[in-house]
Amino acid sequence: MKLAFASAAAVVALFAAAGSANAQDVSWNVGVTSDYVFRGASQTDEDFAIQGGVDLTFDSGFYAGAWASNVEFGDETAAEVDVYGGYRTEAGGFALDFGVVGYLYVDEPSAADYTYLEFKAAASRAFGPVTLGAAVYFSPDFFGVDEEATYVEANGSFTPADKWTVSGAVGHQTLSVSDDYTTWNAGVAYALTDNLSIDARYHDTDVDAPLYDDRVVASLKFAF
């Protein structure tokens, strides 16, 4: 049995743990992208996606949120809804992030076994205009036919000038049934206004399959 209920319960527990603290910030975001790519694979059959989410942060360091996007898997599945929560802190000059993410799928076929849960640990450090980071995600019961799965990523960003950000990442996905693979991306973002930004990004993997092929994705995001 997949972890749909466990996903929701984990985030509710994080909300409860943070409930005694006052909300520090509530932010929203909406956007459109030419292709929803997740770890190098198109989730929309190389078509556009409309996406949006809400994030809450608390004085205690806890955070929680939800995010959604349309998807296209060639079946009745209509959308992906992610619910997540965690705790952020700092130690020795590093920003640390420990959390849990539940990936839920609207109208998922009963036999598809898409819904899953991941645990996350990430660290990053800024060196002037450069930020370097790493993250690991572990799922005890991953998407589809796969059971245990681990994703490890190294990432970085550089702010060469006001409003411009250059960033990229290299990740490796290990899977219990499907073949392991490596993915990478690099792109440039520009802040049109304080709330509106555009991003052009190149994605590729070492998988020889149409939905994993190299591609350039353009995105427009409004955050407030």
C-alpha positions in Angstrom: 0.0 0.0 0.0 1.3 3.4 -0.9 1.9 6.2 1.7 -0.8 8.7 0.7 -2.2 8.8 4.3 1.2 8.8 5.8 2.2 11.7 3.6 -0.7 13.9 4.7 -0.2 12.8 8.4 3.5 13.7 8.3 2.8 17.2 7.2 -0.1 17.6 9.6 2.3 16.6 12.4 4.8 19.2 11.3 2.1 21.9 11.3 1.1 20.8 14.8 4.7 21.0 16.0 5.0 24.5 14.6 1.6 25.6 15.8 2.8 27.0 19.1 4.9 29.5 17.2 3.6 32.6 15.3 3.8 32.5 11.5 6.7 34.5 10.3 5.8 34.6 6.7 3.2 33.3 4.3 4.1 33.4 0.6 2.3 32.3 -2.6 3.5 31.5 -6.1 2.0 30.8 -9.5 3.7 30.1 -12.8 3.7 28.6 -16.2 6.4 26.4 -17.8 6.9 25.1 -21.3 7.5 21.6 -19.8 7.3 20.3 -16.2 10.7 18.4 -15.8 11.4 16.5 -12.6 14.8 15.0 -12.1 15.4 15.1 -15.9 12.1 13.5 -16.9 9.1 15.3 -18.5 6.0 15.0 -16.3 3.7 16.6 -18.9 4.6 14.6 -22.1 6.7 17.6 -23.2 3.8 20.0 -22.9 3.3 23.1 -20.8 2.2 23.2 -17.2 0.4 25.6 -14.9 1.7 25.5 -11.3 1.2 27.1 -8.0 1.8 26.8 -4.3 1.8 28.3 -0.8 4.6 28.3 1.8 4.4 29.1 5.6 7.5 29.7 7.7 7.6 30.0 11.5 9.8 31.8 14.0 10.8 28.4 15.4 12.4 27.4 12.1 9.6 25.0 11.0 8.0 25.4 7.6 5.2 23.7 5.7 3.6 24.1 2.3 1.8 22.7 -0.7 2.4 22.9 -4.4 0.5 21.6 -7.5 0.9 21.1 -11.2 -0.9 19.4 -14.1 0.7 16.2 -15.3 0.3 13.9 -18.3 1.2 10.2 -17.8 -1.0 8.8 -20.6 -3.7 7.8 -18.2 -6.5 9.4 -16.1 -4.0 11.2 -13.7 -4.8 14.9 -13.8 -2.4 16.6 -11.4 0.4 16.2 -8.9 -0.1 17.8 -5.5 2.9 18.0 -3.2 2.6 18.6 0.6 5.7 19.1 2.6 7.1 20.4 5.8 10.4 20.5 7.7 12.8 22.4 9.8 15.5 24.9 8.8 18.5 26.0 10.9 22.1 27.1 10.6 25.3 25.5 12.0 29.0 26.4 11.3 28.0 28.8 8.5 25.9 26.2 6.7 22.1 26.5 6.1 20.5 23.1 7.0 17.1 21.8 5.9 15.5 18.6 7.1 12.0 17.7 5.8 9.5 15.3 4.3 7.6 15.6 1.0 4.4 13.7 0.1 3.7 13.4 -3.7 0.0 12.9 -4.3 -1.7 12.3 -7.7 -5.2 13.4 -8.5 -7.3 10.7 -10.3 -4.4 8.3 -10.2 -5.5 4.8 -11.5 -6.0 2.4 -8.6 -3.2 0.1 -9.9 -0.7 2.8 -10.8 0.9 3.1 -7.4 2.2 6.6 -8.1 1.8 8.3 -4.7 4.9 8.3 -2.5 6.8 9.9 0.4 10.4 11.2 0.5 12.6 12.3 3.4 15.0 15.1 2.7 18.3 16.4 4.2 20.1 19.4 2.6 22.9 21.7 3.3 24.2 24.9 1.6 26.7 27.6 2.2 27.2 31.1 0.6 30.5 32.4 -0.5 29.8 36.0 -1.5 27.7 35.8 -4.7 28.2 32.0 -5.0 26.1 29.4 -3.1 27.0 25.7 -3.1 24.8 23.0 -1.8 24.0 19.3 -1.6 20.8 17.3 -0.9 19.7 13.7 -0.4 16.1 12.3 -0.7 15.1 8.9 0.4 11.8 7.1 -0.3 10.9 3.7 1.3 8.2 3.2 -1.4 8.9 5.2 -4.6 6.8 6.1 -7.7 5.3 3.3 -9.7 7.0 -0.1 -9.6 10.0 1.0 -7.6 10.3 0.5 -3.9 13.3 2.0 -2.0 14.9 4.9 -3.9 17.5 7.5 -3.2 18.3 10.8 -5.0 21.6 12.6 -4.3 22.2 16.1 -5.8 25.0 18.7 -5.8 23.9 22.2 -6.8 25.1 25.7 -7.0 24.1 29.3 -7.9 25.9 32.5 -8.8 24.6 36.0 -8.8 26.8 38.0 -11.3 24.7 41.1 -11.2 21.5 42.5 -9.7 18.5 40.6 -10.9 20.5 37.8 -12.6 21.1 34.3 -11.2 23.0 31.5 -12.9 22.4 28.0 -11.4 22.8 24.4 -12.0 22.7 20.9 -10.5 23.9 17.3 -11.0 21.9 14.5 -9.4 21.9 10.7 -9.4 18.7 8.6 -8.9 19.1 5.1 -7.6 16.0 2.8 -8.0 15.2 -0.7 -6.7 13.6 -2.0 -10.0 14.2 0.5 -12.8 17.7 1.4 -14.0 19.6 4.1 -12.0 20.4 7.3 -13.9 22.1 10.6 -13.7 20.6 14.0 -14.5 21.8 17.5 -14.8 20.5 21.0 -15.5 21.8 24.6 -15.9 20.0 27.8 -16.5 19.7 31.6 -16.0 17.0 33.4 -14.2 16.1 37.1 -14.4 13.9 39.1 -12.0 11.7 41.3 -14.2 10.2 42.9 -11.1 10.3 42.2 -7.3 7.5 39.6 -7.9 8.0 38.3 -11.4 10.9 36.3 -12.8 11.7 34.3 -15.9 14.0 31.2 -16.2 15.5 29.5 -19.2 17.0 26.0 -18.3 18.7 23.2 -20.1 17.9 19.6 -18.8 19.5 16.3 -19.8 20.0 12.7 -18.5 22.0 9.7 -19.4 18.8 7.8 -20.2 18.0 7.0 -23.8 14.2 7.6 -23.8 12.1 10.4 -25.3 10.8 11.9 -22.0 14.4 12.0 -20.6 16.0 13.6 -23.7 17.8 16.9 -23.5 15.6 19.9 -23.7 15.4 23.7 -22.9 12.6 24.8 -20.7 11.3 28.3 -20.3 9.3 29.3 -17.2 7.6 32.4 -15.9 6.9 32.7 -12.1 5.0 35.2 -10.0 5.7 35.1 -6.3 4.1 37.3 -3.6 
